[in-house]
């Protein structure tokens, strides 16, 4: 990347604070990153009601109410979130009423370049974009048909020339901001078609077999 030709931009106030992901809670963690101030009473109640559930016991005061709301709504069992629409509804439940949350979806024939542009437009308007993708062992976008689905928060964009070439992201597996190819991230999102067969067969998670109409070509836009 030519540093002289690259410019970074984001109209959002600042990257959200990192939250550590516990178990399969990457979607919960992504929403919790956008919680500016935890509800102390809700967090205390959620942690107290966790019982023997190890996920609830280990999450912080930001994530606990989000997890409790997801389980209560039937979206999740142990923090997993495999539906962008349900993640948007969860964000509406736990974020302040002034926060605007809406879904973003692309038709199957929409090219990667157009998808990248729409995410960049949302960032330019001051929003954060929650996006699912397949994570490689180094956490970067991969193509695994949805078997390694993971959630990240897109917080900024780097333009090379006039093109939005890289996205700045934050996710629960690393405390560091990540810089990923925008095209690779959106291509990874587009091919999320099925959940991991072995994990689905375990019965531990609310994990549908078909992710094509739940995660693929979908994102959640949050304007704080």
Residue frames as qw, qx, qy, qz and C-alpha x, y, z in Angstrom:
[[0.000, 0.888, 0.460, 0.000, 0.00, 0.00, 0.00],
 [0.393, 0.410, -0.016, 0.823, 1.36, 3.41, -0.99],
 [0.291, -0.544, -0.533, 0.579, 1.17, 5.49, 2.17],
 [0.053, -0.221, 0.112, 0.967, 1.21, 8.71, 0.14],
 [0.309, -0.143, -0.589, -0.733, -1.90, 7.66, -1.75],
 [0.417, -0.408, -0.811, 0.027, -3.81, 6.28, 1.22],
 [0.204, -0.352, 0.228, -0.885, -6.21, 8.25, 3.41],
 [0.225, -0.293, -0.900, 0.232, -8.11, 6.93, 6.42],
 [0.283, -0.252, -0.018, -0.925, -11.53, 8.24, 7.34],
 [0.279, -0.440, -0.851, 0.068, -14.48, 7.65, 9.61],
 [0.200, -0.541, -0.082, -0.813, -17.22, 10.05, 10.65],
 [0.722, -0.518, -0.459, -0.019, -17.94, 8.02, 13.80],
 [0.349, -0.911, 0.155, -0.156, -16.81, 9.61, 17.10],
 [0.092, -0.634, 0.764, -0.067, -14.08, 7.02, 17.81],
 [0.555, 0.077, -0.816, -0.139, -13.55, 3.27, 17.52],
 [0.746, -0.533, -0.102, -0.385, -15.63, 1.48, 20.16],
 [0.327, -0.609, 0.682, -0.239, -13.90, 0.12, 23.24],
 [0.493, 0.204, -0.833, -0.147, -12.77, -3.48, 22.89],
 [0.756, -0.309, 0.338, -0.468, -14.71, -6.20, 24.71],
 [0.072, -0.346, 0.933, 0.069, -13.29, -9.68, 25.18],
 [0.745, 0.016, -0.405, -0.530, -15.31, -12.40, 23.50],
 [0.426, -0.268, 0.805, -0.314, -16.25, -15.38, 25.69],
 [0.535, 0.197, 0.821, -0.022, -16.99, -18.64, 23.89],
 [0.334, 0.412, 0.680, 0.506, -19.34, -18.20, 20.91],
 [0.037, -0.809, -0.454, 0.372, -20.37, -14.67, 21.91],
 [0.395, -0.019, 0.284, 0.873, -18.83, -12.69, 19.04],
 [0.050, -0.596, -0.503, -0.624, -22.16, -11.14, 18.01],
 [0.486, -0.787, -0.367, 0.102, -23.04, -10.30, 21.62],
 [0.571, -0.415, 0.025, 0.708, -19.57, -8.79, 22.02],
 [0.278, 0.303, 0.390, 0.824, -19.97, -6.71, 18.86],
 [0.247, -0.771, -0.416, -0.413, -23.14, -5.13, 20.23],
 [0.622, -0.681, -0.238, 0.305, -21.62, -4.71, 23.69],
 [0.541, -0.023, 0.096, 0.835, -18.76, -2.70, 22.18],
 [0.020, 0.495, 0.322, 0.807, -21.32, -0.05, 21.26],
 [0.499, -0.751, -0.433, -0.021, -22.72, 0.21, 24.78],
 [0.235, 0.687, -0.255, 0.639, -21.17, 3.46, 25.99],
 [0.214, -0.389, 0.595, -0.670, -22.26, 3.04, 29.60],
 [0.348, -0.158, -0.922, -0.065, -23.53, -0.22, 31.07],
 [0.593, -0.532, -0.129, -0.590, -26.78, -0.39, 32.99],
 [0.014, 0.416, -0.798, 0.436, -25.39, -1.35, 36.39],
 [0.646, -0.055, 0.509, -0.567, -28.65, -2.84, 37.67],
 [0.877, 0.348, -0.110, -0.313, -29.25, -4.87, 34.51],
 [0.495, 0.528, -0.675, 0.147, -25.68, -6.11, 34.51],
 [0.227, -0.333, 0.766, -0.501, -25.86, -7.14, 38.17],
 [0.781, 0.093, 0.349, -0.509, -29.15, -8.97, 37.62],
 [0.804, 0.460, -0.324, -0.191, -27.86, -10.71, 34.50],
 [0.312, 0.488, -0.768, 0.274, -24.72, -11.88, 36.24],
 [0.405, -0.218, 0.685, -0.565, -26.65, -12.99, 39.32],
 [0.828, 0.210, 0.226, -0.469, -29.16, -14.95, 37.22],
 [0.447, 0.569, -0.646, -0.244, -26.45, -16.71, 35.26],
 [0.944, -0.207, 0.160, -0.201, -26.47, -19.76, 37.50],
 [0.757, -0.295, 0.498, 0.303, -24.06, -22.38, 36.24],
 [0.679, 0.693, 0.178, 0.165, -23.82, -20.96, 32.74],
 [0.672, -0.298, 0.103, 0.670, -20.11, -20.33, 32.22],
 [0.330, 0.491, 0.312, 0.744, -20.65, -17.74, 29.49],
 [0.265, -0.855, -0.247, -0.371, -22.78, -15.54, 31.73],
 [0.711, -0.635, -0.080, 0.292, -20.38, -15.93, 34.63],
 [0.664, -0.148, 0.199, 0.706, -17.38, -14.76, 32.63],
 [0.290, 0.664, 0.339, 0.600, -18.78, -11.81, 30.65],
 [0.238, -0.027, -0.283, 0.929, -18.25, -8.22, 31.74],
 [0.155, 0.524, 0.543, -0.638, -20.87, -5.68, 32.82],
 [0.297, 0.419, -0.308, -0.801, -21.23, -4.46, 29.23],
 [0.336, 0.130, -0.831, -0.424, -21.90, -7.88, 27.71],
 [0.065, 0.147, 0.922, -0.353, -24.01, -9.50, 30.45],
 [0.431, 0.453, 0.400, -0.670, -27.27, -7.58, 29.78],
 [0.459, 0.457, -0.482, -0.590, -26.84, -8.11, 26.03],
 [0.205, 0.119, -0.970, -0.058, -26.45, -11.86, 26.54],
 [0.209, 0.273, 0.786, -0.514, -29.44, -11.99, 28.87],
 [0.480, 0.491, 0.072, -0.723, -31.61, -10.12, 26.36],
 [0.402, 0.370, -0.709, -0.446, -30.55, -12.45, 23.53],
 [0.094, -0.030, -0.987, 0.129, -31.37, -15.59, 25.51],
 [0.287, 0.371, 0.595, -0.653, -34.68, -14.15, 26.77],
 [0.499, 0.502, -0.136, -0.693, -35.72, -13.31, 23.21],
 [0.888, 0.155, 0.431, -0.049, -34.88, -16.81, 21.98],
 [0.490, 0.811, -0.300, -0.107, -32.15, -15.57, 19.67],
 [0.371, 0.559, -0.700, 0.245, -29.38, -17.50, 21.40],
 [0.869, -0.381, -0.315, -0.013, -28.56, -20.22, 23.91],
 [0.757, -0.414, -0.055, 0.503, -24.94, -19.53, 24.85],
 [0.163, -0.738, 0.135, 0.640, -24.29, -16.22, 23.13],
 [0.371, 0.053, 0.693, 0.616, -24.15, -17.37, 19.52],
 [0.381, 0.656, 0.209, -0.617, -25.89, -15.11, 16.97],
 [0.392, 0.006, 0.763, 0.514, -26.47, -16.53, 13.49],
 [0.215, 0.723, 0.613, 0.235, -29.05, -14.07, 12.19],
 [0.266, 0.142, 0.007, 0.953, -28.30, -10.47, 11.21],
 [0.334, -0.560, -0.366, -0.664, -31.95, -9.51, 11.59],
 [0.707, -0.589, -0.387, 0.059, -32.04, -10.83, 15.14],
 [0.580, -0.152, -0.188, 0.778, -28.77, -9.07, 15.93],
 [0.012, 0.382, 0.168, 0.909, -30.35, -5.81, 14.74],
 [0.564, -0.619, -0.378, -0.395, -33.38, -6.43, 16.97],
 [0.740, -0.400, -0.346, 0.414, -31.07, -7.20, 19.88],
 [0.377, 0.102, -0.063, 0.918, -29.19, -3.94, 19.34],
 [0.255, -0.530, -0.264, -0.764, -32.50, -2.06, 19.41],
 [0.701, -0.567, -0.424, -0.080, -33.38, -3.71, 22.71],
 [0.736, -0.422, -0.215, 0.483, -30.15, -2.91, 24.55],
 [0.381, 0.122, 0.056, 0.915, -28.93, 0.37, 23.06],
 [0.087, 0.419, 0.353, -0.832, -30.48, 3.74, 23.97],
 [0.466, 0.642, 0.598, -0.118, -33.68, 4.61, 22.12],
 [0.184, 0.874, -0.132, -0.430, -31.95, 7.52, 20.38],
 [0.278, -0.393, 0.770, 0.419, -29.60, 5.10, 18.62],
 [0.724, 0.441, -0.107, -0.520, -30.66, 4.26, 15.07],
 [0.424, -0.237, 0.862, 0.145, -30.32, 0.64, 14.00],
 [0.756, 0.452, 0.025, -0.474, -31.18, -0.71, 10.58],
 [0.807, -0.032, 0.550, 0.213, -30.36, -3.71, 8.47],
 [0.247, 0.682, -0.455, -0.517, -28.35, -3.61, 5.28],
 [0.768, 0.103, 0.631, 0.030, -28.88, -6.28, 2.63],
 [0.141, 0.523, -0.553, -0.633, -27.56, -6.86, -0.85],
 [0.885, 0.319, 0.023, -0.340, -29.11, -8.78, -3.71],
 [0.875, -0.149, 0.391, 0.242, -27.19, -11.89, -4.74],
 [0.687, 0.543, 0.226, 0.427, -26.15, -10.27, -8.01],
 [0.089, -0.990, 0.101, -0.045, -24.71, -7.18, -6.30],
 [0.733, 0.429, -0.341, 0.403, -20.98, -7.02, -6.93],
 [0.671, -0.380, -0.336, 0.541, -18.37, -6.75, -4.20],
 [0.289, 0.179, 0.017, 0.940, -17.42, -3.23, -5.27],
 [0.335, -0.546, -0.295, -0.709, -20.98, -1.99, -4.76],
 [0.731, -0.537, -0.419, 0.053, -21.17, -3.72, -1.38],
 [0.586, -0.144, -0.220, 0.766, -17.94, -2.10, -0.27],
 [0.055, 0.359, 0.139, 0.921, -19.24, 1.29, -1.38],
 [0.512, -0.621, -0.371, -0.464, -22.44, 0.97, 0.66],
 [0.733, -0.472, -0.334, 0.359, -20.49, 0.07, 3.82],
 [0.444, 0.034, -0.045, 0.894, -18.12, 2.99, 3.19],
 [0.165, -0.534, -0.282, -0.780, -21.14, 5.30, 2.77],
 [0.653, -0.641, -0.389, -0.108, -22.53, 4.18, 6.13],
 [0.674, -0.302, -0.208, 0.641, -19.18, 4.88, 7.79],
 [0.242, 0.267, 0.127, 0.924, -19.02, 8.30, 6.13],
 [0.379, -0.622, -0.331, -0.600, -22.43, 9.07, 7.64],
 [0.216, -0.549, 0.518, -0.620, -21.06, 8.37, 11.13],
 [0.909, -0.206, 0.019, -0.363, -22.32, 4.82, 11.65],
 [0.270, -0.421, 0.866, 0.017, -20.67, 1.60, 12.70],
 [0.772, 0.210, -0.380, -0.464, -21.35, -1.53, 10.64],
 [0.595, -0.302, 0.722, -0.186, -21.65, -4.98, 12.25],
 [0.679, 0.465, -0.429, -0.371, -20.75, -7.61, 9.69],
 [0.858, -0.230, 0.457, -0.037, -20.39, -11.40, 9.82],
 [0.513, 0.658, -0.528, -0.158, -17.63, -13.16, 7.91],
 [0.976, -0.082, -0.162, 0.123, -15.62, -16.39, 7.98],
 [0.250, -0.882, 0.399, -0.026, -12.54, -16.01, 10.18],
 [0.749, 0.390, -0.496, 0.200, -9.21, -17.60, 9.29],
 [0.768, -0.345, -0.382, 0.381, -6.92, -18.77, 12.13],
 [0.385, -0.024, -0.140, 0.912, -5.32, -15.30, 12.10],
 [0.113, 0.607, 0.531, -0.580, -8.85, -13.77, 12.31],
 [0.119, 0.354, -0.359, -0.855, -8.69, -12.29, 8.79],
 [0.738, 0.325, 0.100, -0.582, -11.52, -12.85, 6.28],
 [0.200, -0.212, 0.925, 0.245, -11.60, -16.34, 4.74],
 [0.649, 0.122, -0.358, -0.661, -13.87, -18.39, 2.50],
 [0.014, -0.116, 0.971, -0.208, -15.19, -21.36, 4.50],
 [0.327, -0.336, -0.739, -0.484, -18.87, -21.37, 3.49],
 [0.517, -0.606, -0.046, -0.602, -19.92, -20.12, 6.95],
 [0.850, -0.206, -0.460, 0.155, -18.20, -22.85, 8.99],
 [0.532, -0.164, -0.336, 0.760, -16.09, -20.22, 10.79],
 [0.041, -0.783, -0.338, -0.521, -18.66, -17.41, 10.99],
 [0.459, -0.347, -0.357, 0.736, -17.59, -14.54, 13.23],
 [0.055, 0.930, 0.346, 0.111, -18.83, -10.99, 13.86],
 [0.493, -0.079, -0.056, 0.865, -16.77, -7.82, 13.53],
 [0.055, 0.894, 0.306, -0.323, -17.52, -4.10, 13.86],
 [0.551, 0.415, 0.222, 0.689, -16.35, -2.03, 10.89],
 [0.304, -0.784, -0.277, 0.465, -15.22, 1.31, 12.33],
 [0.003, -0.790, 0.240, 0.565, -13.31, 3.06, 9.55],
 [0.815, 0.505, 0.251, 0.129, -12.19, 2.96, 5.95],
 [0.369, -0.554, 0.402, 0.629, -8.87, 3.54, 4.21],
 [0.651, 0.731, 0.138, -0.150, -9.07, 4.93, 0.68],
 [0.544, -0.261, 0.485, 0.633, -6.28, 4.29, -1.79],
 [0.045, 0.167, 0.495, 0.852, -6.78, 6.98, -4.36],
 [0.472, -0.147, -0.034, -0.869, -10.54, 7.37, -4.62],
 [0.718, -0.112, -0.627, -0.280, -11.35, 3.76, -3.77],
 [0.635, -0.545, 0.366, -0.407, -12.36, 2.40, -0.33],
 [0.608, 0.408, -0.680, -0.021, -9.72, -0.33, -0.28],
 [0.399, 0.015, -0.817, 0.416, -9.37, -1.35, 3.37],
 [0.536, -0.681, -0.250, -0.431, -11.73, -1.45, 6.34],
 [0.058, 0.378, -0.686, 0.619, -10.63, -0.82, 9.91],
 [0.723, -0.346, -0.481, -0.356, -12.36, -3.36, 12.15],
 [0.205, -0.417, 0.698, -0.545, -12.66, -4.42, 15.75],
 [0.802, -0.148, -0.476, -0.329, -13.75, -7.85, 17.00],
 [0.706, -0.623, 0.175, -0.289, -13.76, -9.87, 20.19],
 [0.970, -0.009, -0.058, 0.235, -10.84, -12.18, 19.39],
 [0.622, 0.146, -0.097, 0.763, -8.20, -9.44, 19.53],
 [0.226, -0.789, -0.300, 0.486, -7.76, -6.20, 21.43],
 [0.256, -0.332, 0.359, 0.834, -6.04, -4.63, 18.40],
 [0.547, 0.639, 0.063, -0.537, -7.75, -2.81, 15.57],
 [0.649, 0.041, 0.670, 0.359, -7.45, -4.79, 12.32],
 [0.291, 0.613, -0.272, -0.682, -6.92, -3.54, 8.78],
 [0.590, 0.143, 0.788, 0.107, -8.49, -5.85, 6.21],
 [0.019, 0.024, 0.628, 0.778, -9.11, -5.80, 2.50],
 [0.487, 0.212, 0.265, -0.805, -12.61, -4.40, 2.06],
 [0.657, 0.258, -0.490, -0.511, -13.24, -6.63, -0.95],
 [0.388, 0.113, -0.906, 0.131, -12.12, -9.76, 0.90],
 [0.170, 0.092, 0.691, -0.697, -14.33, -8.94, 3.89],
 [0.602, 0.279, 0.083, -0.744, -17.43, -8.44, 1.76],
 [0.602, 0.263, -0.687, -0.312, -16.65, -11.52, -0.34],
 [0.164, 0.054, -0.917, 0.360, -16.38, -13.54, 2.87],
 [0.378, 0.185, 0.476, -0.772, -19.72, -12.19, 4.06],
 [0.611, 0.292, -0.282, -0.680, -21.39, -13.09, 0.76],
 [0.597, 0.187, -0.760, -0.174, -20.52, -16.80, 0.99],
 [0.219, -0.162, 0.775, -0.571, -21.89, -17.52, 4.48],
 [0.599, -0.024, -0.500, -0.625, -24.27, -20.25, 3.41],
 [0.830, -0.291, -0.454, -0.141, -24.18, -22.94, 6.10],
 [0.471, -0.750, 0.377, -0.271, -23.23, -23.37, 9.74],
 [0.099, 0.484, -0.866, 0.075, -20.53, -25.76, 10.95],
 [0.743, -0.127, -0.547, -0.365, -22.10, -29.28, 10.78],
 [0.570, -0.081, -0.721, 0.386, -20.38, -30.67, 13.89],
 [0.007, 0.007, -0.424, 0.905, -21.17, -27.65, 16.03],
 [0.560, -0.109, -0.199, -0.797, -24.76, -27.70, 14.80],
 [0.734, -0.109, -0.651, -0.161, -25.08, -31.40, 15.62],
 [0.288, 0.090, -0.710, 0.636, -23.86, -30.83, 19.18],
 [0.336, -0.670, -0.632, -0.196, -27.20, -29.25, 20.07],
 [0.425, -0.404, -0.364, 0.723, -25.53, -26.63, 22.25],
 [0.063, -0.264, 0.099, 0.957, -26.36, -23.68, 20.03],
 [0.499, 0.671, 0.413, -0.361, -29.32, -22.05, 18.31],
 [0.155, -0.477, 0.607, 0.616, -27.66, -22.72, 14.97],
 [0.764, 0.492, 0.193, -0.369, -29.71, -23.02, 11.78],
 [0.770, 0.040, 0.498, 0.397, -28.29, -25.13, 8.96],
 [0.448, 0.610, 0.368, 0.540, -28.93, -22.54, 6.24],
 [0.310, -0.578, -0.156, 0.739, -27.26, -19.18, 6.79],
 [0.338, 0.278, 0.504, 0.745, -27.94, -17.90, 3.28],
 [0.130, -0.712, -0.392, -0.568, -30.92, -15.77, 4.25],
 [0.593, -0.751, -0.260, 0.132, -29.63, -14.92, 7.74],
 [0.520, -0.645, 0.184, 0.529, -25.99, -13.85, 7.49],
 [0.532, 0.117, 0.500, 0.673, -24.94, -13.84, 3.84],
 [0.153, 0.450, 0.375, 0.796, -25.14, -10.44, 2.13],
 [0.388, -0.814, -0.366, -0.228, -26.40, -8.81, 5.32],
 [0.401, 0.149, -0.413, 0.804, -25.08, -6.32, 7.85],
 [0.310, -0.796, -0.502, 0.137, -26.32, -4.20, 10.75],
 [0.292, 0.497, -0.034, 0.816, -25.79, -0.43, 10.68],
 [0.453, -0.686, -0.478, 0.309, -25.74, 1.38, 14.04],
 [0.207, 0.622, 0.000, 0.755, -25.73, 5.18, 14.25],
 [0.463, -0.411, -0.573, 0.537, -24.95, 6.26, 17.82]]
